[in-house]
Amino acid sequence: MSMLMQLGTRAMFAAYAQLQTTGQNIANANTVGYSRQQVVLTTTPGQYTGSGYFGRGVTVQTVTRASNMFLTSQAAATKAVASADSARLGMLQQLERVFGTGSAGLGNSATQLFNAFSDLAGSPGDLSARQAVLSRAEDFASLARSNSDQLEAMQLNVVSDVRNSVKDVNEMAQGVAELNAKIAGAQGNGHEPNDLIDARDRLISQISEKIEVQTIHAADGSTSVFVAGGQSLVLGGLANKLVALPDAFDPARVAVGISVSGSVTALPTRSLGSGAIAGLMQFQDSDLVDARNRLGQLVASLGTAVNNQQSYGIDLSGAAGAPLFKLGAPVALPASSNTQPPGQVSLSITDASQLKASEYTLEDDPASPGQYRVTRLSDGQQFSGLADGATVDGFTFNFGSPAPSPGDRFLLKPVSTAQMGAASALTNPRAIAAASPVTASVAVANTGSAAVSSLVVTAAPSAPYQDLTIAFTSGTGDYEVRDSGGAVLATGTWTAGSPIAYNGFELHLNGVPASGDAISVVPTAFPNASNGNALAFDGMSGRPLVDGQTVTDAYAETLSSVGVRVQGASAAAQTSAAVAQRADEALTSETGVNLDEEAAKLIQYQQYYQAAAKMLQTAQTMMDTLLELGH
């Protein structure tokens, strides 16, 4: 009877274990990261008798969890990509709202400024028209400054988000290390702590949303976690820490490093792989930099061109025009690894129309000792063999005191700071230099049909303006430029459609001059009646001021560039989210709980338990019967 009792008891224990495990599965059917568990039963070795081996029932060997290392790794990897794309898309959508369209855009503001100059050209002495120019200039500068402030606010948000993500990763990594220690200790008992392993897998999955991870499983049950192509974040029961660092060049930007045994190593952005941190870093280092450079290029090109043209004219008092715009100065930032005290490098804009929407690096030229190499970061174009005072893409770099030391590196920002300090520099409408410093008129005795179309100053004069006469010496357009004493200063040949250029001005004619005709060019006596420089301002709207483009075209290209990035990021985010969802569904179907299956098992194990109980009841009845027979 004792054998039958043992069989029933063991069967009941096995049935109870299965019922308990099934109940655990049902209870955690909606728990994120829970893996389905099941009881592993084995047959108890039989007992030998003279009649053979009689079975001794069933033994509960262990409780296992459903797992699939490949699907788990795939789900974590796809989740990291989806998180990176989502983080970048969210920031790009904010960036898109910075650049207004239509009447709210910087391109329209520039157009309104040119329109104000056009109105001023029609009435150069009208103070209300002059005040309108100042108002439109302030509107442009204010909008540029507002756009810049929003970009810098986004930079601060990126820094904050990266720091918070780094903090989260460190907390979760510490949790993984602690679970590793518990799991390794628990496995010494011969059984896997399923719930602890689930908790660890959940933490690793959450880390992968922040930064791409690789895992290695050890024989003691611990899992080591690596980031950035092999840097150990968790090694057994030890957790290292990610660190949010200032960028090597620009302390306003953030970089990511890892601290191992007290030594901090900066991690290249490209090594981060995917995850929210990588998405934020890509936005900071590529999208935001490009947007800042494009805005700065437009503001620097327009502002410098307007200031130059202003300097070519004269105001109502007859003085040379003062700058209309204040602009943020270009800067050169030394790398944190440079020798101390750091060498000094300054930048100046020499040709605003040639400025590119890019940052640059300045470093020693390995091919030419003692000279320097500048790399345009937007496309990788290199300019080699440069010395102090060299000009690249419309800006010049100069060394100060102390000069850079060998091995020093600098980040050059010729345009991206222009909008930060943008402001209208004039408050007095009389200071607008609408008048040309020289006035042209045809001689009364001329016999040809030539008439003055316009006289525009396009460059600073090489010598002070004086009374000049342009005398035509033939019927084919040959002319001489003579001073007031009749001395010949220059000669040339006029052709229809081409200006006569001298000492910074361009004289455009209508009609055809005859031999012996003369045109006088003299300093302007009445600035309030001259609109020569206002016409030049007005003509700037159609001139290629921004790297071969008009201001409105350049702004339209900026909008297009941001829009294309948003569309690309949106498509990538949708695709990666769908891939991550499919990977998660594949993992869930393999390791998750199916309530229909568990309900069926519940009935099966209930019947099993009832049968085992019936076995015990039968053994008890038989025992009672034998006892009664004994009496």
C-alpha positions in Angstrom: 0.0 0.0 0.0 2.9 2.4 0.8 4.0 2.2 -2.8 0.6 3.1 -4.1 0.4 6.0 -1.6 3.8 7.3 -2.8 2.7 7.1 -6.4 -0.4 9.1 -5.6 1.4 11.6 -3.5 4.0 12.3 -6.1 1.4 12.5 -8.8 -0.5 15.1 -6.8 2.7 17.1 -6.2 3.4 17.1 -9.9 -0.1 18.1 -10.8 -0.1 20.8 -8.2 3.3 22.1 -9.6 1.8 22.2 -13.1 -1.4 23.9 -11.8 0.7 26.5 -9.9 2.9 27.2 -12.9 -0.1 27.5 -15.3 -1.7 29.9 -12.8 1.6 31.9 -12.8 1.5 32.1 -16.6 -2.2 33.2 -16.6 -1.6 35.8 -14.0 1.3 37.3 -16.0 -0.2 37.0 -19.4 -0.1 40.8 -19.8 3.1 41.4 -17.9 5.7 43.0 -20.3 8.8 40.9 -20.6 7.3 37.8 -18.9 8.4 34.5 -20.4 6.1 31.5 -20.3 7.1 28.9 -17.7 6.6 25.2 -17.7 7.2 22.3 -15.3 9.7 19.7 -16.4 8.7 16.2 -15.1 10.8 13.1 -15.0 10.0 9.5 -14.2 11.3 8.4 -10.8 13.7 5.4 -11.2 11.9 2.1 -10.7 12.3 -0.2 -7.7 13.7 -3.7 -8.4 11.8 -6.8 -7.2 12.0 -10.4 -8.0 9.1 -9.7 -10.4 10.9 -6.9 -12.1 11.1 -3.1 -11.8 8.1 -1.3 -10.4 7.7 2.3 -11.1 7.8 4.8 -8.2 6.0 7.7 -9.9 7.0 11.1 -11.1 9.5 13.7 -10.0 9.3 17.5 -10.6 12.8 18.2 -12.0 12.6 22.0 -12.5 10.7 24.9 -13.9 11.9 26.3 -17.1 11.2 29.5 -19.0 10.5 29.8 -22.8 13.4 31.6 -24.4 15.0 32.2 -27.8 18.3 34.0 -27.8 18.2 34.9 -31.4 14.7 36.4 -31.3 15.6 38.2 -28.1 18.7 39.8 -29.6 16.8 40.7 -32.8 14.0 42.3 -30.8 16.5 44.4 -28.9 18.4 45.4 -32.0 15.3 46.5 -34.0 14.0 48.3 -30.9 17.2 50.3 -30.8 16.9 51.3 -34.5 13.3 52.3 -34.0 14.2 54.4 -30.9 17.0 56.2 -32.8 14.7 57.0 -35.7 11.9 58.1 -33.4 14.1 60.4 -31.4 15.6 62.0 -34.5 12.2 62.5 -36.1 10.8 64.2 -33.0 13.6 66.7 -33.0 13.4 67.3 -36.8 9.7 68.0 -36.5 10.5 70.7 -34.0 13.2 72.0 -36.3 10.8 72.2 -39.2 8.6 74.6 -37.1 11.5 76.9 -36.6 11.7 77.9 -40.2 8.5 79.7 -41.1 6.9 79.6 -44.5 5.1 82.4 -46.4 4.8 85.7 -44.6 6.4 84.1 -41.4 9.6 83.1 -43.2 12.9 84.8 -43.3 12.8 84.9 -47.1 9.7 87.0 -47.1 11.3 89.3 -44.5 14.2 89.8 -46.8 11.8 90.6 -49.7 10.0 93.2 -47.6 13.4 94.8 -46.9 14.2 95.0 -50.6 10.7 96.4 -51.3 11.3 99.1 -48.7 14.6 100.0 -50.6 12.6 100.1 -53.8 10.1 102.6 -52.2 13.1 104.6 -51.0 14.6 104.7 -54.5 11.4 106.5 -55.6 11.7 109.1 -52.9 15.2 109.2 -51.5 14.6 112.2 -49.3 11.4 111.0 -47.7 12.0 110.3 -44.0 9.0 108.0 -43.7 10.3 105.8 -46.5 13.7 105.8 -44.7 12.0 104.8 -41.5 10.3 101.9 -43.3 13.7 100.6 -44.4 14.9 100.7 -40.7 11.7 98.9 -39.6 12.1 96.2 -42.3 15.8 95.8 -41.4 14.9 95.3 -37.7 12.1 92.8 -38.7 14.7 90.8 -40.6 17.3 90.9 -37.8 14.7 90.1 -35.1 13.3 87.1 -37.0 16.9 85.8 -37.7 17.7 86.2 -34.0 14.4 84.5 -33.0 15.2 81.5 -35.3 18.7 81.4 -33.8 17.3 81.4 -30.3 15.0 78.5 -31.1 17.9 76.5 -32.6 19.9 77.1 -29.5 17.0 76.1 -27.3 16.8 72.8 -29.3 20.5 72.4 -28.6 19.9 72.7 -24.9 17.1 70.2 -25.2 19.4 67.7 -26.9 22.0 68.1 -24.2 19.3 67.6 -21.5 17.8 64.6 -23.2 21.2 62.9 -23.7 22.1 63.5 -20.1 18.9 62.1 -18.9 19.2 59.1 -21.2 22.8 58.5 -19.9 21.5 58.6 -16.4 18.8 56.1 -17.2 21.2 53.7 -18.9 23.6 53.8 -15.9 20.7 53.0 -13.5 19.6 50.1 -15.6 23.1 48.8 -16.1 23.6 48.8 -12.3 20.3 46.8 -12.1 21.6 44.3 -14.7 24.9 43.9 -12.7 22.9 43.3 -9.5 20.7 40.8 -11.2 23.7 39.0 -12.6 25.1 38.5 -9.1 21.7 37.2 -7.8 21.3 34.9 -10.8 24.8 33.5 -10.5 24.2 32.8 -6.8 20.8 31.2 -7.4 22.1 28.9 -10.2 24.3 27.4 -7.6 21.2 25.6 -6.4 20.9 23.8 -9.7 17.9 25.7 -11.0 17.4 28.8 -13.0 15.7 31.8 -11.3 13.3 32.4 -14.1 11.8 35.6 -12.8 15.2 37.2 -12.2 16.3 36.3 -15.7 13.1 37.9 -17.1 13.8 41.0 -15.1 17.3 41.2 -16.5 16.1 40.7 -20.1 13.6 43.5 -19.5 16.4 45.8 -18.3 18.7 45.0 -21.3 15.8 45.6 -23.6 15.1 49.0 -22.0 18.9 49.8 -22.3 18.7 49.0 -26.0 16.1 51.7 -26.5 18.7 54.2 -25.3 21.8 52.8 -26.9 22.6 49.7 -29.0 23.9 46.8 -27.0 25.6 43.4 -27.6 25.4 40.7 -25.0 27.5 37.7 -24.1 26.2 34.9 -21.8 28.6 33.3 -19.3 28.5 29.8 -17.9 27.5 31.1 -14.4 24.3 32.5 -15.8 25.5 36.2 -15.9 25.1 38.3 -19.0 27.7 40.9 -20.0 26.5 44.0 -21.9 28.7 45.9 -24.4 28.1 49.2 -26.2 29.9 51.2 -28.9 31.5 48.3 -30.6 33.0 46.5 -27.6 33.1 48.9 -24.6 31.9 47.0 -21.5 28.9 48.5 -19.9 28.2 45.5 -17.7 30.7 42.8 -17.0 29.3 40.1 -14.7 28.4 41.8 -11.5 30.3 45.0 -12.3 28.6 48.0 -14.0 30.6 50.8 -15.7 29.0 54.2 -16.4 28.3 56.2 -19.5 29.2 59.9 -19.2 27.8 63.0 -20.9 30.8 65.1 -21.9 31.3 68.5 -23.5 32.1 68.2 -27.2 35.8 68.2 -28.0 35.5 71.6 -29.8 32.2 73.2 -28.8 31.2 73.0 -25.1 27.6 73.9 -26.0 27.3 70.5 -27.6 27.3 67.2 -25.8 29.3 64.0 -26.4 29.1 60.6 -24.9 31.9 58.7 -23.1 32.3 55.7 -20.9 34.0 55.6 -17.5 36.0 52.4 -16.8 38.0 52.1 -13.6 37.9 55.9 -13.3 39.2 56.5 -16.8 36.8 58.3 -19.2 37.0 57.5 -22.9 35.0 59.6 -25.4 32.9 57.5 -27.8 32.7 58.5 -31.4 29.1 59.2 -32.4 29.2 56.7 -35.2 30.2 54.0 -32.8 27.0 54.4 -30.8 25.1 52.5 -33.4 21.4 53.1 -32.7 19.1 53.9 -29.8 17.7 57.2 -28.6 21.1 58.6 -27.7 22.5 57.9 -31.1 19.4 59.5 -32.7 19.8 62.6 -30.6 23.5 62.8 -31.4 22.9 62.4 -35.1 20.4 65.3 -35.0 22.9 67.5 -33.0 25.9 66.7 -35.2 24.3 66.7 -38.6 20.7 68.1 -38.8 21.0 70.9 -36.3 24.5 71.9 -37.5 23.3 72.1 -41.1 20.2 74.2 -40.1 22.4 76.6 -38.1 24.9 76.9 -40.9 22.2 77.5 -43.6 20.5 80.2 -41.5 23.9 81.8 -40.7 25.0 81.7 -44.3 21.8 83.5 -45.4 22.1 86.1 -42.6 25.8 86.6 -43.1 25.6 86.9 -46.8 22.7 89.3 -46.9 23.9 91.4 -43.9 27.4 91.7 -45.2 26.2 92.6 -48.7 23.9 95.3 -47.3 26.5 96.7 -45.1 29.0 96.8 -47.9 26.5 98.6 -50.2 25.7 101.0 -47.4 29.3 101.9 -47.1 29.4 102.7 -50.9 26.7 105.4 -50.6 26.3 108.6 -48.6 23.6 109.6 -46.2 21.6 112.8 -46.0 24.5 114.6 -44.4 26.9 113.5 -47.2 28.8 111.1 -45.0 29.7 107.6 -46.0 27.1 105.1 -44.9 27.5 103.3 -41.6 26.6 99.6 -41.3 22.9 98.9 -41.3 23.2 95.5 -39.6 25.1 94.1 -36.6 26.1 90.5 -37.1 27.6 87.8 -34.9 31.3 87.5 -35.5 32.7 84.3 -36.9 34.6 82.2 -34.4 37.3 79.5 -34.2 37.0 77.1 -31.3 40.1 75.2 -30.1 40.0 71.5 -29.4 40.0 70.6 -25.7 43.2 68.6 -26.3 45.2 71.6 -27.6 48.2 72.8 -25.8 47.7 75.4 -23.0 47.4 78.3 -23.2 45.6 77.6 -26.5 46.7 79.2 -29.7 44.6 82.1 -31.1 42.8 81.9 -34.5 40.5 84.6 -35.7 38.2 84.6 -38.8 37.0 87.4 -41.0 34.6 87.4 -43.9 36.2 88.7 -47.2 33.6 87.7 -49.8 30.2 87.0 -48.3 28.8 85.7 -51.6 31.2 82.8 -51.5 30.4 81.6 -48.0 29.3 78.0 -47.7 26.7 76.5 -45.2 29.4 74.6 -43.4 31.8 74.3 -40.5 35.5 73.6 -41.0 38.4 72.0 -39.1 41.9 73.6 -39.2 44.9 71.3 -38.4 48.5 70.7 -39.4 48.9 69.6 -43.0 50.7 66.2 -42.9 51.8 66.6 -46.5 53.3 70.0 -45.9 55.1 70.6 -42.6 54.7 74.0 -41.3 51.5 74.6 -43.2 47.8 73.8 -42.5 44.9 71.9 -43.9 41.3 73.1 -43.8 38.5 70.5 -44.2 35.0 71.5 -45.1 32.8 69.3 -42.9 29.6 69.5 -45.0 31.2 67.5 -47.8 34.7 66.5 -46.7 36.5 68.9 -49.2 40.0 69.6 -48.1 42.2 72.7 -48.8 45.9 71.9 -48.2 49.1 73.8 -48.1 47.6 76.9 -46.3 49.4 79.5 -44.3 48.4 82.2 -41.9 46.1 84.7 -43.7 44.8 82.2 -46.2 41.3 82.6 -47.6 38.9 79.6 -48.0 35.3 79.9 -49.3 35.0 83.6 -48.7 36.6 83.8 -45.2 40.2 84.3 -44.0 41.9 82.9 -41.0 44.6 84.7 -39.1 46.8 83.6 -36.2 47.1 85.6 -33.1 49.3 85.5 -30.1 50.2 82.9 -29.1 50.1 81.1 -32.5 48.8 77.6 -32.7 51.2 74.9 -31.6 52.0 71.8 -33.7 49.2 69.3 -33.3 46.5 71.8 -32.4 43.1 71.6 -34.0 40.4 74.2 -34.4 36.7 74.2 -35.4 36.0 77.1 -37.7 32.5 78.5 -37.7 32.5 81.3 -40.3 28.7 81.6 -40.7 26.8 79.8 -37.9 27.1 82.6 -35.4 26.0 85.4 -37.6 22.3 85.2 -36.7 23.0 85.1 -32.9 23.9 88.7 -32.8 21.8 90.0 -35.7 20.3 93.4 -35.0 19.6 96.7 -36.8 22.6 99.0 -36.2 20.9 102.3 -37.2 18.2 104.2 -35.4 18.4 107.5 -37.4 16.6 107.3 -40.8 18.8 110.1 -42.1 21.8 107.7 -41.8 20.6 105.5 -44.6 23.0 105.9 -47.5 20.5 106.0 -50.3 22.5 108.5 -52.4 25.3 107.6 -54.7 28.5 109.5 -53.8 28.9 110.5 -57.5 26.4 111.9 -60.0 26.6 111.6 -63.8 25.2 113.9 -66.5 25.6 114.2 -70.2 27.0 117.3 -71.9 24.5 119.6 -73.5 26.6 119.7 -76.7 26.5 116.0 -77.2 25.4 114.8 -80.6 24.8 111.1 -79.9 21.8 109.6 -78.3 23.5 108.4 -75.1 21.8 109.0 -71.8 22.6 108.0 -68.3 20.6 104.9 -67.3 22.1 104.4 -63.8 25.3 105.1 -61.9 25.9 102.5 -59.2 28.8 102.1 -56.8 29.7 98.5 -56.5 33.0 98.6 -54.6 34.9 100.8 -52.3 36.8 103.5 -54.3 40.6 103.1 -54.6 40.9 106.9 -54.4 38.7 109.8 -53.3 36.0 110.8 -55.8 36.8 113.9 -57.9 35.4 115.6 -60.9 35.8 113.3 -64.0 34.9 113.5 -67.6 34.3 110.5 -69.8 35.2 111.6 -73.3 34.2 109.5 -76.3 37.0 109.6 -78.9 35.4 107.6 -81.7 32.0 106.5 -83.0 32.7 102.9 -82.0 32.6 103.5 -78.2 36.3 104.3 -77.5 36.5 106.6 -74.4 39.0 108.2 -72.0 38.5 109.0 -68.3 39.9 112.4 -67.7 40.4 114.4 -64.5 39.4 118.1 -64.1 42.7 119.1 -65.6 42.3 117.0 -68.7 44.8 114.3 -67.8 43.8 110.8 -69.0 43.3 108.4 -66.0 42.0 105.4 -67.9 40.8 104.3 -71.4 38.3 101.7 -72.6 35.7 100.8 -75.2 32.0 101.0 -74.4 29.7 98.3 -75.8 25.9 98.3 -75.5 24.6 96.5 -72.4 28.0 96.8 -70.6 28.8 99.4 -68.0 31.7 101.8 -67.9 33.5 100.9 -64.7 36.0 103.0 -62.9 37.1 103.6 -59.3 34.3 101.4 -57.9 31.4 102.8 -59.9 29.5 101.4 -62.9 27.9 103.8 -65.4 25.1 102.3 -67.5 24.0 104.1 -70.7 21.0 104.1 -72.9 21.4 105.0 -76.5 24.7 105.3 -78.4 27.4 108.0 -77.8 29.0 109.8 -80.7 32.6 110.8 -81.2 33.2 114.0 -79.2 30.4 113.3 -76.7 31.2 113.7 -73.0 29.6 112.6 -69.7 30.6 114.2 -66.5 30.9 112.3 -63.2 31.1 114.5 -60.1 30.7 114.1 -56.4 27.1 114.3 -55.4 26.1 117.8 -54.1 22.6 117.1 -53.1 22.2 113.6 -51.3 18.5 114.1 -50.7 17.9 114.1 -54.5 20.1 111.1 -55.3 18.8 107.5 -55.3 21.8 105.8 -56.9 22.6 103.6 -53.9 18.9 103.0 -53.1 18.6 101.5 -56.6 21.7 99.3 -55.9 19.9 98.1 -52.7 16.8 97.4 -54.7 18.8 95.4 -57.3 20.2 93.2 -54.6 16.9 91.2 -54.5 17.8 89.6 -57.9 21.5 89.3 -57.3 23.2 86.0 -56.3 24.2 87.0 -52.8 24.2 83.5 -51.2 26.6 81.2 -52.8 25.3 81.7 -56.3 21.6 82.1 -55.2 19.3 84.9 -54.4 18.2 85.3 -50.8 14.7 84.0 -51.5 16.0 81.0 -53.4 18.5 80.2 -50.6 15.8 80.3 -48.0 13.6 78.1 -50.2 16.4 75.6 -50.4 16.8 75.7 -46.6 13.1 74.9 -46.2 13.4 72.2 -48.8 16.5 70.7 -47.1 14.7 70.5 -43.7 11.6 69.1 -45.3 13.5 66.4 -47.1 15.2 65.4 -43.8 11.8 65.3 -42.0 10.2 63.2 -44.8 13.2 60.8 -44.8 13.2 60.5 -41.0 9.5 59.9 -41.0 9.7 57.1 -43.5 12.6 55.6 -41.6 10.8 55.8 -38.3 7.7 54.2 -39.7 9.7 51.4 -41.3 11.8 50.7 -38.2 8.8 50.8 -35.9 7.1 48.2 -38.1 10.2 46.0 -38.1 10.5 46.3 -34.3 6.9 45.4 -33.8 7.2 42.3 -36.0 10.3 41.3 -34.1 8.6 41.8 -30.8 5.6 39.8 -32.0 7.8 37.0 -33.2 9.5 36.9 -29.7 6.1 37.0 -28.0 4.7 34.2 -30.0 7.7 32.1 -29.1 8.0 33.0 -25.4 4.8 34.7 -24.4 1.6 33.3 -22.8 -1.3 32.1 -24.9 -4.3 32.2 -22.7 -6.2 29.6 -24.8 -3.4 27.1 -24.4 -3.0 27.8 -20.7 -6.8 27.4 -20.1 -6.7 24.0 -21.9 -3.7 23.0 -19.7 -5.5 24.2 -16.6 -8.3 21.7 -17.3 -5.8 18.9 -18.2 -3.8 19.4 -15.0 -7.0 19.7 -12.9 -8.0 16.3 -14.2 -4.5 15.0 -13.5 -4.8 16.3 -9.9 -8.2 14.7 -9.5 -6.9 11.4 -10.8 -4.0 11.5 -8.4 -6.3 12.3 -5.5 -8.5 9.3 -6.6 -5.4 7.1 -6.5 -4.7 8.2 -2.9 -8.4 7.6 -2.0 -8.2 4.1 -3.5 -5.0 3.3 -1.6 -6.6 4.6 1.6 -9.7 2.4 1.0 -7.6 -0.6 0.4 -5.6 0.0 3.6 -8.8 0.4 5.6 -10.1 -2.9 4.2 -7.0 -4.8 5.0 -7.0 -3.4 8.6 -10.6 -4.6 9.0 -9.7 -8.0 7.7 -6.9 -8.2 10.3 -9.3 -7.8 13.1 
